[in-house]
Amino acid sequence: MTIVTSQEIAQFRSQLANYTEAMVALDAIEDCEGDLEDAAIALAIRAGQQPQTDNADWLDALAKKCRAVICQPEFREDLLNGSYARVIEYLAGTPLLPSILAAPVLMYVVQHGVNSFCEPLDSQF
């Protein structure tokens, strides 16, 4: 279970105020008391996905699916500097996931550490 604090949600809100779907996702995360996995599953169902709710690793698998995008040097640098807007905009525009799930995926990556998340790709270069 990955829990984010109200301060972390507020930080994302302040940067993503222009992204309606990110705001909806952040509302859902707040409604789930910061539980990213629960919120992501609820949002996925809302977007027409059918995640396996018994699979606690579902959000992790979704994030890994986006790893090649998230770990691009310019996006990785943004995330390490606490800047999320450019990454959200790009990720939401890809066919990798419903755009409403971009914010929970990025929050998950930030919570677990950007460098450790991107490490498997680092060893390939």
C-alpha positions as CSV (number, residue, x, y, z in Angstrom):
1,M,0.0,0.0,0.0
2,T,1.3,3.4,-1.0
3,I,0.0,6.3,1.0
4,V,0.6,10.0,0.1
5,T,0.1,12.8,2.5
6,S,-2.3,15.8,2.1
7,Q,0.9,17.9,1.7
8,E,2.1,15.8,-1.2
9,I,-1.4,16.0,-2.8
10,A,-1.4,19.8,-2.4
11,Q,2.0,20.0,-4.1
12,F,0.7,18.1,-7.1
13,R,-2.5,20.3,-7.1
14,S,-0.5,23.5,-7.1
15,Q,1.4,22.4,-10.2
16,L,-1.3,20.6,-12.1
17,A,-4.2,23.0,-11.6
18,N,-4.6,23.4,-15.4
19,Y,-5.1,19.7,-15.9
20,T,-8.7,18.7,-15.3
21,E,-8.1,15.0,-15.2
22,A,-5.2,15.3,-12.8
23,M,-7.5,17.3,-10.5
24,V,-10.1,14.5,-10.7
25,A,-7.4,12.0,-9.9
26,L,-6.1,14.0,-6.9
27,D,-9.7,14.3,-5.6
28,A,-10.0,10.5,-5.9
29,I,-6.7,10.0,-4.0
30,E,-8.0,12.3,-1.3
31,D,-11.2,10.4,-1.1
32,C,-9.2,7.2,-0.6
33,E,-7.3,8.9,2.2
34,G,-4.1,9.0,0.2
35,D,-4.1,5.3,-0.8
36,L,-2.7,5.4,-4.3
37,E,-3.5,1.8,-5.2
38,D,-7.2,2.1,-4.2
39,A,-7.6,5.4,-6.0
40,A,-5.9,4.1,-9.1
41,I,-8.2,1.1,-9.3
42,A,-11.3,3.3,-8.8
43,L,-10.1,5.7,-11.5
44,A,-9.2,2.8,-13.9
45,I,-12.7,1.4,-13.5
46,R,-14.1,4.9,-14.2
47,A,-12.0,5.0,-17.4
48,G,-13.4,1.7,-18.5
49,Q,-10.4,-0.5,-17.5
50,Q,-10.9,-3.7,-15.6
51,P,-8.0,-4.0,-13.2
52,Q,-7.7,-7.0,-11.0
53,T,-8.6,-5.4,-7.6
54,D,-7.1,-8.4,-5.8
55,N,-3.8,-7.6,-7.4
56,A,-1.9,-5.2,-5.1
57,D,0.8,-4.9,-7.7
58,W,-1.5,-3.4,-10.4
59,L,-0.3,0.2,-10.0
60,D,3.3,-0.9,-9.9
61,A,2.8,-2.8,-13.2
62,L,1.1,0.2,-14.7
63,A,4.0,2.4,-13.7
64,K,6.6,0.0,-15.1
65,K,4.7,0.0,-18.4
66,C,5.4,3.8,-18.5
67,R,9.0,3.5,-17.3
68,A,10.6,4.2,-20.6
69,V,8.7,7.5,-20.9
70,I,9.0,8.6,-17.3
71,C,12.8,7.9,-17.2
72,Q,13.7,9.9,-20.2
73,P,16.4,12.3,-19.0
74,E,14.4,15.5,-19.3
75,F,11.4,14.0,-17.5
76,R,13.5,12.3,-14.8
77,E,15.2,15.6,-14.1
78,D,11.9,17.4,-13.8
79,L,10.6,14.8,-11.3
80,L,13.8,14.9,-9.3
81,N,13.3,18.7,-9.1
82,G,9.7,18.3,-8.0
83,S,8.3,19.6,-11.3
84,Y,5.4,17.5,-12.6
85,A,3.4,19.4,-15.2
86,R,5.5,18.6,-18.3
87,V,5.7,14.9,-17.5
88,I,1.9,14.7,-16.8
89,E,1.1,16.4,-20.0
90,Y,3.3,14.1,-22.1
91,L,2.3,10.9,-20.3
92,A,-1.4,11.7,-20.4
93,G,-1.1,12.1,-24.2
94,T,0.4,8.7,-24.7
95,P,-1.5,5.5,-25.4
96,L,0.2,3.8,-22.4
97,L,-2.6,4.5,-20.0
98,P,-5.9,6.5,-19.6
99,S,-4.9,10.1,-19.0
100,I,-6.8,10.1,-15.7
101,L,-4.2,7.6,-14.3
102,A,-1.1,9.8,-15.2
103,A,-1.1,11.6,-11.8
104,P,-1.4,8.5,-9.6
105,V,1.3,6.8,-11.6
106,L,3.7,9.8,-11.2
107,M,2.8,10.0,-7.5
108,Y,3.7,6.3,-7.2
109,V,7.0,6.8,-8.9
110,V,7.9,9.8,-6.8
111,Q,6.9,8.0,-3.6
112,H,9.1,5.0,-4.4
113,G,12.0,7.1,-5.6
114,V,12.6,8.3,-9.1
115,N,16.2,7.0,-9.3
116,S,15.4,3.6,-7.9
117,F,12.4,3.3,-10.3
118,C,14.6,4.2,-13.3
119,E,17.5,2.1,-12.2
120,P,16.6,-0.9,-14.4
121,L,17.0,1.3,-17.4
122,D,20.2,2.8,-16.2
123,S,21.9,-0.5,-16.4
124,Q,21.0,-0.8,-20.1
125,F,23.2,2.2,-21.0
